[in-house]
Amino acid sequence: MRSGLFVFAVMVLALLCGCLQPPAPPEVSEKAATEEWKPDGVVGENEYSRSMVLLGSSGYAHSGGNLELSWKNDQEHLYMALAGRTAGWLSVGFDPQEWMKDADTILGYVDGEKAVVEDQYSVNNYGPHPGDGELGGTDDILEYGGREENGTTVVEFRRKLDTGDRYDRALAPGESVSIIWGMADSDDPTVKHNVAHGEGILVLEQAVAGQEATVSVSTLTDGERKGILFIREEEKAARDIYMSLYQVYPIPVFKNIATSEQNHMDQVKILVDRYGLNDPVQDAPGAFFDPDLKAMYDRMTKEGKRSQADALKAGAAVEEINILDLEEQIAGTEKDDLQVVYQGLLAGSRKHLRSFVRVMDAQGLEYQPQHLSPEQYREIVE
């Protein structure tokens, strides 16, 4: 009885302090990169065109800390700097398929006066992430450097956007890429990210010199315009459902995927802004312009609050619906930027479905697909 009261008290305090509010996306600052790029461990004021601070809160096995990510790209190369308050390693992983799995990872640290930057690949959800060369791939870091000073470590590197290595994510100008990141207090790459970790969205530059980068809403078909606005709200619906269920069943899968859904919303917001659309997203949880999404939110939260098993099943069902809607949008456009964003969201929704199913498997619950065909479901989960 006392433990139940304790859990209830913790949940009430969390609600009062706003801990369960949707996370705010990091702000990306943009400027002209007029300085020459040098991998010397010093981030010049105008060396990179974009930067953002990614926040990692303290918690179980994490002391907490922030990672400042700075980058620029041309049509062929990515230039990046990682800066964090640690004397250990820092890392960024591109396009994980499920938590850390299949992430194209760059890990760096400074050992004395020597900087080390490794091209790695995460083979499972929680590692390990050996070097690409150990897996039969190639080390594709072209230049790197770093500096450790006053408890802060900075590493910089350059690589091709598309290295041709199967263990590297092929990147493209103008693309939005899901990323994970981490920091440890040790130079040993086998030590877990015990300082901080998190997720984010990396938006690469689109335009090249002398090329106009602006677009107009008139370039969209009516179906493409409606699709962008619908998917933007649908990602909010998923986020709000999981935050609502997390308040009743505070298990990590709901909070973690809600954070990912915020990242998905941010990716679609890029399209909303690029084409000058009116953003349909309302701040209030559970508020939607689209009546079908409002009905889905009401139905899934009601069903999910009957039991923890029902909550997990509701989460999986939401991801099934997202997968089908994204596949419809992909089939309905030939625009590369829309395709790139939707494909990234689709990979994320597939990952989320697998995560819900695996949590249910661990609890001895059997899940049957509610919207996907049995063949589609098996192909995703297996």
C-alpha positions in Angstrom: 0.0 0.0 0.0 2.8 2.4 0.9 4.7 1.7 -2.3 1.5 2.5 -4.3 1.1 5.8 -2.5 4.8 6.6 -3.2 4.3 5.9 -7.0 1.1 8.1 -6.9 3.0 10.9 -5.1 5.9 10.8 -7.6 3.4 11.0 -10.5 1.6 14.0 -8.9 4.9 15.8 -8.4 5.9 15.1 -12.0 2.7 16.5 -13.2 2.9 19.6 -11.1 6.5 20.4 -12.1 5.7 19.8 -15.8 8.1 16.9 -16.1 5.6 15.1 -18.4 5.2 18.0 -20.7 6.3 17.4 -24.3 10.0 18.3 -24.7 10.7 21.5 -26.6 12.8 21.0 -29.7 16.3 22.5 -29.7 16.7 25.8 -31.5 18.9 25.8 -34.5 21.0 28.9 -35.1 22.0 29.7 -38.7 24.6 31.9 -40.2 27.0 32.2 -43.1 30.1 30.0 -42.7 32.7 32.5 -43.8 35.7 31.0 -41.9 38.0 28.3 -43.3 37.2 24.9 -41.7 40.0 23.5 -39.6 39.8 20.3 -37.6 41.8 21.9 -34.6 39.3 21.4 -31.8 38.3 25.1 -31.8 34.9 26.0 -33.1 35.2 29.4 -34.9 32.4 31.9 -34.6 31.7 31.6 -38.4 33.3 28.2 -39.1 29.9 26.4 -39.3 26.6 27.4 -40.8 24.3 25.7 -38.2 24.5 24.7 -34.6 22.2 23.5 -31.8 22.5 22.5 -28.2 21.1 19.1 -27.3 20.0 18.6 -23.7 20.6 15.5 -21.7 18.9 15.4 -18.3 20.3 13.7 -15.2 18.7 10.5 -14.2 19.4 6.8 -13.6 23.1 6.2 -14.4 23.4 9.7 -16.0 24.9 12.8 -14.4 23.4 15.0 -17.1 24.9 17.4 -19.7 24.5 19.2 -23.0 26.1 18.5 -26.3 26.6 21.4 -28.8 26.5 20.2 -32.3 27.8 22.4 -35.1 27.8 21.5 -38.8 27.9 22.6 -42.5 27.8 20.7 -45.7 28.4 21.2 -49.4 27.2 18.9 -52.2 29.8 16.3 -51.3 31.0 16.6 -47.7 29.8 17.0 -44.1 31.8 19.0 -41.6 30.9 18.7 -38.0 32.0 19.6 -34.4 30.8 18.0 -31.2 31.5 20.0 -28.0 30.5 18.8 -24.5 31.4 19.3 -20.8 33.3 16.0 -20.3 36.8 14.7 -20.3 35.6 11.5 -22.0 34.2 10.6 -25.3 31.4 12.2 -27.3 29.4 10.6 -30.2 26.7 11.2 -32.8 24.8 8.4 -34.6 23.0 8.9 -37.9 19.6 7.2 -38.6 19.2 4.5 -36.0 16.5 1.9 -36.9 15.7 1.1 -33.3 17.2 2.9 -30.3 21.0 2.4 -31.2 20.6 -0.4 -33.7 22.1 0.2 -37.2 23.2 3.8 -36.3 26.1 5.1 -38.4 28.2 6.3 -35.4 31.1 8.8 -35.1 32.8 8.6 -31.7 35.7 10.9 -30.6 37.8 11.8 -27.6 41.1 13.4 -26.8 43.9 11.3 -25.2 46.5 13.7 -23.9 47.4 15.9 -26.9 46.1 13.3 -29.4 42.5 13.4 -30.8 40.9 10.1 -31.8 37.8 10.0 -34.0 36.4 6.6 -35.0 33.9 5.5 -37.7 31.7 3.0 -36.0 28.4 1.1 -36.5 26.0 0.0 -33.8 25.1 -3.7 -34.3 22.3 -3.9 -31.6 19.8 -1.8 -29.7 22.3 -1.0 -27.0 25.6 -1.6 -28.8 28.3 -2.6 -29.1 29.4 -0.3 -31.9 32.7 -1.6 -33.3 34.6 0.2 -36.0 33.4 -0.2 -39.6 36.7 -1.9 -40.5 36.0 -4.7 -37.9 32.8 -5.5 -39.7 34.2 -5.5 -43.2 33.6 -1.9 -44.0 36.0 1.1 -44.3 37.1 4.0 -42.1 35.7 7.0 -43.9 36.7 9.9 -41.6 38.8 12.0 -44.0 40.1 14.6 -41.5 39.7 15.1 -37.8 41.0 16.8 -34.8 40.1 17.8 -31.2 41.0 19.5 -28.0 40.3 18.9 -24.3 40.5 21.9 -22.1 39.1 22.9 -18.7 36.8 19.8 -18.6 35.4 20.4 -22.1 36.1 18.2 -25.1 35.7 19.3 -28.7 36.1 17.0 -31.7 35.8 17.9 -35.3 35.7 15.7 -38.4 35.0 15.7 -42.2 33.5 12.8 -44.2 31.7 12.3 -47.5 28.0 12.6 -47.4 27.8 9.3 -49.3 30.8 7.2 -48.6 29.6 4.1 -50.4 30.3 2.0 -47.3 27.4 -0.2 -46.3 28.0 0.7 -42.7 27.6 4.4 -43.3 24.3 6.2 -43.8 24.2 7.9 -47.2 23.4 11.6 -46.6 22.1 14.1 -49.0 21.9 18.0 -49.1 18.6 19.3 -47.8 17.8 16.1 -45.9 16.5 15.8 -42.4 18.2 12.9 -40.5 17.3 11.4 -37.2 20.3 11.3 -34.9 21.2 9.9 -31.4 24.1 11.3 -29.3 25.9 10.4 -26.1 28.7 11.4 -23.8 30.8 9.5 -21.3 33.3 10.4 -18.6 35.9 8.0 -20.0 38.0 7.8 -23.1 37.2 4.0 -23.2 34.6 3.6 -26.1 33.3 0.5 -24.3 32.1 2.6 -21.4 28.4 3.4 -21.6 27.2 7.0 -22.1 27.1 7.7 -18.4 27.1 11.5 -18.7 24.1 12.1 -21.0 22.4 10.9 -24.2 19.5 11.8 -26.4 18.0 12.2 -29.8 17.7 15.0 -32.3 17.2 16.0 -36.0 20.0 17.1 -38.2 18.9 19.2 -41.1 21.5 19.5 -43.9 21.9 22.5 -46.1 20.1 22.4 -49.5 21.3 25.3 -51.6 24.6 25.6 -53.5 26.2 28.8 -54.5 24.2 30.7 -57.1 21.1 28.5 -56.7 17.8 29.7 -55.5 16.6 27.8 -52.4 13.1 29.2 -51.9 10.0 27.3 -52.9 6.3 28.2 -53.1 3.2 26.6 -51.9 2.0 26.8 -55.5 4.5 24.0 -56.4 2.5 21.6 -54.2 -0.5 19.7 -55.4 -3.6 19.9 -53.2 -3.0 16.3 -52.1 0.6 17.1 -51.1 -0.4 20.2 -49.2 -3.1 18.3 -47.3 -0.7 15.4 -46.7 1.9 17.6 -45.0 -0.6 19.2 -42.7 -2.2 15.8 -41.9 1.1 14.1 -41.1 2.2 17.0 -39.0 -0.9 16.7 -36.8 -0.8 12.9 -36.9 2.7 12.9 -35.3 1.3 15.2 -32.6 -1.5 12.8 -32.0 0.9 10.0 -31.5 3.0 12.1 -29.1 0.0 13.3 -27.1 -1.4 9.7 -26.8 1.9 8.4 -25.5 2.3 11.3 -23.0 -1.2 10.7 -21.8 -0.6 7.0 -21.3 2.8 7.6 -19.6 1.0 9.6 -16.9 -1.0 6.5 -16.1 1.7 3.8 -16.8 5.1 5.5 -16.3 7.1 2.9 -18.2 10.1 4.1 -20.4 8.7 3.0 -23.8 5.9 5.7 -23.7 8.2 8.5 -22.7 11.0 7.5 -25.1 8.7 7.2 -28.1 6.9 10.4 -27.2 10.3 12.2 -27.5 10.8 10.5 -30.9 7.4 11.7 -32.0 8.4 15.3 -31.1 11.4 14.8 -33.4 9.1 13.6 -36.1 6.9 16.7 -35.7 10.0 18.8 -36.1 10.9 17.1 -39.4 7.4 17.8 -40.8 7.6 21.4 -39.5 10.5 21.9 -41.9 8.2 21.2 -44.8 5.4 23.4 -43.3 7.9 26.3 -43.2 9.6 25.6 -46.5 6.3 25.8 -48.4 4.8 28.6 -46.4 1.9 26.6 -45.0 -0.2 27.5 -41.9 0.9 25.2 -39.1 -2.2 23.3 -37.8 -0.6 22.2 -34.5 -2.2 23.5 -31.4 -0.3 23.7 -28.1 -2.9 22.0 -26.0 -2.5 18.2 -25.6 -5.4 16.4 -27.4 -6.4 19.4 -29.5 -6.6 18.9 -33.3 -8.1 20.5 -36.3 -8.6 17.2 -38.1 -11.7 15.5 -36.6 -10.4 12.0 -37.5 -7.2 12.6 -35.5 -9.2 14.0 -32.6 -11.3 10.8 -32.7 -8.2 8.6 -32.8 -6.7 10.4 -29.8 -9.9 10.1 -27.7 -10.3 6.4 -28.7 -6.7 5.3 -28.1 -6.3 7.1 -24.8 -9.6 5.7 -23.5 -8.7 2.1 -24.6 -5.2 2.5 -23.3 -6.1 3.5 -19.8 -8.0 0.3 -19.2 -4.8 -1.6 -18.4 -1.1 -1.5 -19.1 -1.5 -4.3 -21.6 -4.2 -2.2 -23.4 -1.9 0.8 -23.3 0.9 -1.1 -25.1 -1.6 -2.5 -27.6 -2.9 1.0 -28.3 0.6 2.3 -28.9 1.3 -0.5 -31.4 -2.0 0.2 -33.1 -1.1 3.9 -33.5 2.2 3.0 -35.1 0.4 0.7 -37.5 -1.9 3.5 -38.6 1.1 5.9 -39.0 2.8 3.4 -41.2 -0.1 3.0 -43.5 -0.7 6.8 -43.7 3.0 7.5 -44.5 3.1 4.8 -47.2 0.0 6.5 -48.8 1.8 9.9 -48.7 5.0 8.4 -50.2 3.0 6.9 -53.0 1.2 10.2 -53.6 4.2 12.5 -54.3 7.2 12.6 -56.6 8.9 15.5 -54.7 12.2 14.4 -53.3 12.1 16.5 -50.1 8.7 15.1 -49.2 9.8 11.6 -50.0 12.9 12.0 -47.8 11.0 13.2 -44.8 8.2 10.7 -45.1 10.7 7.8 -45.6 12.5 8.9 -42.4 9.2 9.0 -40.5 8.3 5.6 -41.8 11.5 4.1 -40.6 10.9 5.6 -37.2 7.3 4.3 -37.0 8.5 0.8 -37.9 11.1 1.1 -35.1 8.4 2.2 -32.7 6.1 -0.7 -33.6 9.0 -3.1 -33.0 9.7 -1.5 -29.6 6.0 -1.8 -28.4 5.9 -5.4 -29.6 9.1 -6.3 -27.8 7.9 -4.8 -24.5 4.8 -6.9 -24.8 6.8 -10.0 -25.6 8.9 -9.4 -22.5 5.6 -9.2 -20.5 4.3 -12.4 -22.0 1.7 -10.6 -24.1 0.8 -11.6 -27.6 0.0 -8.9 -30.1 -2.0 -9.3 -33.3 -1.8 -6.6 -35.9 -5.0 -4.5 -36.1 -4.4 -2.5 -39.3 -1.5 -4.0 -41.2 -1.8 -7.2 -43.1 -0.1 -10.3 -41.4 2.6 -10.2 -44.1 3.4 -6.5 -43.6 3.4 -7.0 -39.9 5.8 -9.9 -40.0 8.1 -8.2 -42.4 8.4 -5.2 -40.0 8.7 -7.0 -36.7 10.9 -9.9 -37.8 
